[in-house]
Every structure is written in structure tokens, then in C-alpha cells.
Amino acid sequence: MKCTSYFVSLRARPDRAIIRDEWIERAVVAPIREHVQADGRIRRWTQVTEMGGRYLRVALLADGETVHNAFLDRDFMP
């Protein structure tokens, strides 16, 4: 999985360390929703049943494969 240095530094935070690579890859490959931002970055969401059905948001660079951010999104409405 390709990642930005920003994302690598975020993974050290306790609230981000619980996010598994396979959840991120699920959002990248088979998102339930996608939004392209004005700057070209791509937001993708997936539901994580292992976390009680919560939703994971993954932000990708414009190339569609480099992970820039990933977090459990409290505000997402399917």
C-alpha cells in the first residue's frame, strides 16, 4: 500500500493505530461511497463490521492509490 509521509506519521497516534491495513484496502478497492474533492483528492468510505459497523474514511491523493489519511468517520451517513 502506497502512503504519504503524513499518513505514516498519523499511524503513530493511538486512535489511528487501531485501523487495520485490510480495512483501508477495502475502502480503496470497494468503497460504498466516493467523493472527488476540488483539489483532486479522493475520499472513499467503507463500513467496518469489526468495529461495530462504524465507517472508515480514506483520503487518497489524485492518483487514486496513495493513502493520505484514514480515520473512523463519526459524521458519515450512508
Backbone bond lengths (Angstrom), bond angles and torsions (degrees), N, CA, C in turn:
res aa  C-N    CA-C-N  psi(-1)  N-CA   C-N-CA  omega(-1)  CA-C   N-CA-C  phi
1 M - - - 1.445 - - 1.530 108.23 -
2 K 1.326 115.69 127.38 1.461 120.88 177.86 1.525 109.05 -82.00
3 C 1.339 116.77 137.90 1.469 122.12 -177.46 1.518 110.05 -139.86
4 T 1.329 115.52 152.14 1.457 120.32 172.06 1.525 108.74 -80.79
5 S 1.318 116.50 161.49 1.467 119.87 176.68 1.530 110.36 -65.11
6 Y 1.325 116.64 -30.92 1.466 121.10 176.20 1.528 110.07 -59.70
7 F 1.325 116.74 -45.96 1.460 120.78 -179.89 1.523 111.03 -64.57
8 V 1.310 117.36 -41.81 1.466 121.08 179.59 1.526 110.05 -59.33
9 S 1.330 117.62 -41.35 1.464 120.16 179.20 1.531 111.50 -69.29
10 L 1.329 117.84 -33.57 1.466 120.79 177.99 1.527 112.61 -66.36
11 R 1.315 117.09 -31.27 1.468 120.93 -177.63 1.520 112.13 -61.90
12 A 1.314 117.92 -16.41 1.472 121.18 179.52 1.523 111.78 -76.17
13 R 1.335 117.39 -18.91 1.465 120.37 -179.74 1.527 109.87 -71.65
14 P 1.334 117.96 139.75 1.471 120.47 -177.74 1.528 113.84 -58.41
15 D 1.337 117.84 -36.22 1.457 119.77 -179.20 1.529 112.55 -73.50
16 R 1.319 117.25 -17.04 1.470 121.00 178.33 1.523 111.88 -101.30
17 A 1.317 116.78 -22.17 1.466 120.78 -177.86 1.530 111.99 -65.60
18 I 1.327 117.72 -22.81 1.466 120.93 -179.53 1.525 112.70 -76.60
19 I 1.327 117.41 -13.76 1.464 121.29 -177.67 1.522 109.05 -78.25
20 R 1.311 115.21 120.95 1.463 121.48 -176.66 1.528 111.08 -85.01
21 D 1.327 115.26 148.20 1.466 120.55 178.66 1.522 112.13 -58.36
22 E 1.325 117.24 -36.95 1.469 119.34 -178.37 1.527 111.89 -66.52
23 W 1.324 117.86 -30.09 1.470 120.20 175.50 1.523 109.93 -68.31
24 I 1.321 115.78 -41.53 1.469 120.14 178.88 1.525 109.58 -62.81
25 E 1.314 116.62 -46.30 1.461 120.42 -179.86 1.516 111.51 -63.11
26 R 1.327 117.70 -34.68 1.469 121.33 176.50 1.525 110.25 -62.05
27 A 1.327 117.12 -41.97 1.465 121.03 178.81 1.526 111.08 -66.87
28 V 1.319 117.05 -36.54 1.462 120.83 -179.28 1.528 110.62 -69.86
29 V 1.321 116.85 -44.81 1.463 121.76 -173.66 1.530 113.07 -83.03
30 A 1.332 117.56 -41.01 1.467 120.82 -173.69 1.530 111.33 -136.85
31 P 1.326 117.48 65.85 1.471 119.58 -178.32 1.522 112.06 -71.36
32 I 1.330 115.54 153.91 1.461 118.87 173.95 1.526 110.59 -88.41
33 R 1.338 116.20 -17.77 1.461 121.78 174.78 1.518 109.02 -153.87
34 E 1.336 115.09 150.31 1.458 121.39 178.63 1.516 108.89 -139.06
35 H 1.326 115.59 142.58 1.465 121.41 176.30 1.525 108.25 -139.20
36 V 1.344 115.71 127.63 1.463 120.24 176.94 1.524 107.74 -97.06
37 Q 1.313 115.80 123.57 1.457 121.99 -179.17 1.527 110.04 -79.16
38 A 1.318 116.27 164.72 1.466 121.96 179.91 1.528 111.98 -59.35
39 D 1.335 117.35 -31.06 1.465 120.57 -179.70 1.532 113.31 -83.79
40 G 1.337 116.94 3.24 1.462 121.85 178.14 1.514 115.00 93.54
41 R 1.331 117.29 -13.30 1.465 119.07 176.81 1.523 109.45 -67.04
42 I 1.305 114.52 153.88 1.461 121.14 -174.50 1.516 109.30 -119.00
43 R 1.322 115.91 129.65 1.467 121.02 174.28 1.522 107.79 -104.71
44 R 1.327 115.75 131.89 1.471 121.43 177.34 1.518 108.93 -132.52
45 W 1.328 115.23 144.08 1.456 121.69 -179.45 1.518 110.41 -121.75
46 T 1.320 114.67 149.65 1.456 122.21 171.30 1.523 108.27 -143.64
47 Q 1.325 115.60 153.60 1.459 119.68 175.97 1.521 108.47 -89.71
48 V 1.331 115.83 136.11 1.459 121.58 -178.72 1.533 107.67 -110.89
49 T 1.320 116.01 97.19 1.463 120.46 -178.64 1.522 111.72 -63.36
50 E 1.345 115.77 -29.85 1.461 120.53 179.34 1.527 112.62 -66.63
51 M 1.315 117.16 -14.56 1.468 122.61 178.61 1.525 110.40 -113.49
52 G 1.330 115.79 35.35 1.457 120.61 176.87 1.516 114.06 71.44
53 G 1.333 116.56 25.05 1.454 120.22 177.53 1.520 114.51 84.90
54 R 1.321 117.10 9.30 1.467 120.05 178.66 1.533 109.72 -67.17
55 Y 1.328 115.70 166.07 1.457 121.27 -176.57 1.524 110.78 -110.01
56 L 1.316 114.85 137.05 1.453 122.16 178.59 1.520 108.59 -104.99
57 R 1.337 116.03 128.93 1.464 120.89 174.01 1.519 107.70 -104.32
58 V 1.329 115.28 130.74 1.458 122.00 177.29 1.522 107.53 -119.86
59 A 1.322 116.35 127.14 1.456 121.78 176.40 1.523 108.35 -102.85
60 L 1.321 114.74 125.75 1.461 121.73 -179.67 1.519 109.93 -112.07
61 L 1.311 115.81 153.34 1.457 119.31 171.57 1.530 108.05 -69.83
62 A 1.314 116.77 171.08 1.461 121.78 -175.99 1.530 113.62 -59.89
63 D 1.332 117.59 -18.02 1.476 119.92 178.50 1.529 112.12 -71.80
64 G 1.333 117.30 -12.13 1.458 121.47 177.13 1.510 115.07 79.20
65 E 1.330 118.10 6.35 1.466 119.28 -179.09 1.522 114.40 -136.46
66 T 1.324 118.88 -18.12 1.459 121.42 -178.96 1.519 110.05 -90.08
67 V 1.333 116.89 118.51 1.460 122.65 -177.53 1.528 109.30 -78.20
68 H 1.328 115.02 127.33 1.461 121.55 179.01 1.532 111.64 -107.73
69 N 1.329 116.87 -28.86 1.460 120.85 -178.47 1.527 108.57 -159.95
70 A 1.324 116.52 153.39 1.461 122.06 175.54 1.516 107.93 -156.76
71 F 1.325 115.55 130.57 1.459 119.76 179.48 1.519 109.97 -158.93
72 L 1.334 115.09 158.05 1.463 120.90 175.66 1.525 107.28 -76.56
73 D 1.326 115.41 119.80 1.458 122.96 -170.74 1.523 110.74 -94.15
74 R 1.311 116.71 106.60 1.472 121.87 -178.73 1.531 112.42 -69.68
75 D 1.316 117.30 -25.74 1.451 121.26 -172.53 1.520 114.65 -94.54
76 F 1.338 117.85 -4.90 1.468 120.11 -176.17 1.523 111.04 -69.26
77 M 1.326 114.99 132.59 1.458 122.19 175.21 1.535 107.69 -119.09
78 P 1.335 116.74 117.47 1.498 119.20 -178.48 1.520 112.37 -67.69
